[in-house]
Amino acid sequence: MLEINKIRLNKENVIELLKVKNFKYAEEKINTLLILDEKKRQVQKELEDIKADLNIKSKVIGKFMKEGSKLEAENAKIEVANLKDSSKELEVQMVEKEKEIEDLLLSIPNLPHYSVPKGKTAEDNIIESNFGEIPKLYDGATPHWELCTKYDIVDFELGNKITGAGFPVYKGKGAKLQRALINFFLDEAEKNGFSEVQPPLMVNEASALATGQLPDKEGQMYSIPLDGFYMIPTAEVPITNIFRDVIVQEKDFPICKSAYSQCFRREAGSYGKDVRGLNRLHQFDKVEIVCIDHPEHSYKQLEIMKQHVESLLKKLELPYRVLRLCGGDISFTAALTFDFETYSAAQERWLEVSSVSNFETFQSNRLKLRFKNQEGKTQLAHTLNGSALALPRILASLLENNQTPEGIKIPEVLVPYTGFRLIN
């Protein structure tokens, strides 16, 4: 959530930055917000004046009573009663105005970083770097969904029977490879300073609101209305909420956490080749990294997180590229995002496997996540997160890129985790 005082001081700049994100109602919403803010401040001033007057007149009543001036005291009591009534009315108005302002702020996306390129779709993203050679497959190579059936390692039909489309069942060496990837990612995160946590798979409304899933992505989350819970779309949500309503110590920066979790997304409106096999699931496994850092150092930390993701892809021997997302493709909550894509040789296309983002103070303002600086003043921290990594498309790329006539080769770095070198 944007900070109202910064909007007040930088109105035109805020509007221009929101336009980089192609936010249609930038001018209209910011103008409405500032009008509401001005009305709220007027009400607040009236309320403060009345409370000051109340304080004075309450003291006067005591003075009149001591002097025996009963009539003056009674008149003063009437004035105090009237002021209290006015005060109650103004307090109600304050609550209403604050609620209107908060609701409006919740509908406005984060401001993009100055380096976010202009653009409307994924076609306008900038390719920052490429690594690795695109593999050349043998003539009989097939996409991963056929490999999953051939080697009986992922059963899409069985998952459809048990639950529905997008809920596959991993079997045999497929299940072991999945577990191997999870353990490998967690071990690498720990080596790089990310402390592991195991969070809940469900969160309450306050947690979903704090990280920006509500109200922006409400239609994408599975909900449990009876209990007021939401299934997590990513471990980012519960990990970041560890710090909700917390004042952290500046000396502890950067605070870095990692977690493995299953993730749940409705993926409403998804269809076609992009959802085939493991390309897009409703339930999937992911290892997430989250950092809380000082505003002056958060972009350095973003680079460290990027390097961590790159190191995983290099060790898995997967060709990848890094994209800087344009204004039209970046998320509602992010200030700057880098996407990582691996090349799927059998599908002959790039698959997104990670996003690494800096949210600056957008989440921490909702979270009320603060720290005390060296001057003793309380200020908002910056939050960052990244996929390190999401498993479905990593698995798809590994299966397709490493297939041979003899079977599917396991990357050397995973052999200690799998206990086998070949799926055949």
PEPEGI-V344549 format. One line per field, one symbol per residue. ss: DSSP state (H for helix, E for strand, C for the rest). psi: psi as a letter, one per 40 degrees, with the letter a starting at -180 (. if undefined). A space follows every 50 residues. Layout:
ss->???
psi->???
//
This chain:
ss->CCCHHHHHHCHHHHHHHHHHCCCCCHHHHHHHHHHHHHHHHHHHHHHHHH HHHHHHHHHHHHHHHHHCCHHHHHHHHHHHHHHHHHHHHHHHHHHHHHHH HHHHHHCCCCCCCCCCCCCCCHHHCEEEEEECCCCCCCCCCCCHHHHHHH CCCEEHHHHHHHCCCCCCEECHHHHHHHHHHHHHHHHHHHHCCCEECCCC CEEEHHHHHHCCCCCCCHHHCCEECCCCEEECCCCHHHHHHCCCCCEECH HHCCEEEEEEEEEECCCCCCCHHHHCCCCCCCEEEEEEEEEEECCCCHHH HHHHHHHHHHHHHHHCCCCEEEEECCCCCCCCCCCEEEEEEEEECCCCEE EEEEEEEEEECHHHHHHCCEEECCCCCEEECEEEEEEEEEHHHHHHHHHH HCEECCEEECCHHHHHHHCCCEEC
psi->hihddddddfddddddddddefhdfddddddddddddddddddddddddd ddddddddddddddddeegddddddddddddddddddddddddddddddd dddddeehiihiidehiiididdeihhdiihihhihiideiiiddddddd efdhhdddddddciiegihhibdddddddddddddddddddeehhhigii eiiiddddddeediedfdeeihigddefihhheiedddddedehfihihd eeiihhiiihiiihhdfhehiadeehbedhidhiiihihhihiideeddd dddddddddddddddefhhiihhhiideeiiddidhhhihhihhddefih hheihhihebeddddddfhiihadeeihiiiiiiiihfihdddddddddd deiideahihiddeddddeiehh.
//
